[in-house]
Amino acid sequence: MIRLLRYLWAAPNSFLGLLLVPLALAGGQIRRHRGTLEAGGGGLNWLLGPYAEAITLGHVILARNPTSLKRWRSHERRHVRQYEVWGPLFIPAYLLSSLWCLLRGRRPYRDNPFERQAGLEKYSRWAGAA
């Protein structure tokens, strides 16, 4: 029952992720993995471009390619847990946290509490960047 509630609470964000999954159909891969839907490659490489290796929307993990997905899986799964806690409030809370960091002269990505909780420094080659 608790598991179902977690999926339902994160569902609005997962729906946004599902809208992007078809981009992986052209040369990428889509698979279920431990309660999430993972998509990598294809048009997602173009969409994420130089901005991100992977991104999570609810229970949907999107990555530039299979290598990025493998490298970032653990980090992105921590974001899945954050979505289960924050539900539809996660994206606004994340953006406000980034804005708060920026207004305080900090790095909006690296210093974002959600990224720090997800262990960004362990995974990121951009740990010293914005």
Secondary structure, 3 states (H helix, E strand, C coil): CHHHHHHHHHHHHHHHHHHHHHHHHCCCEEEEECCEEEEECCHHHHHHCCCCCEEEECCEEEECCHHHHHHHHHHHHHHHHHHHHHHHHHHHHHHHHHHHHHHCCCCCCCCCHHHHHCCHHHHCCCCCCC
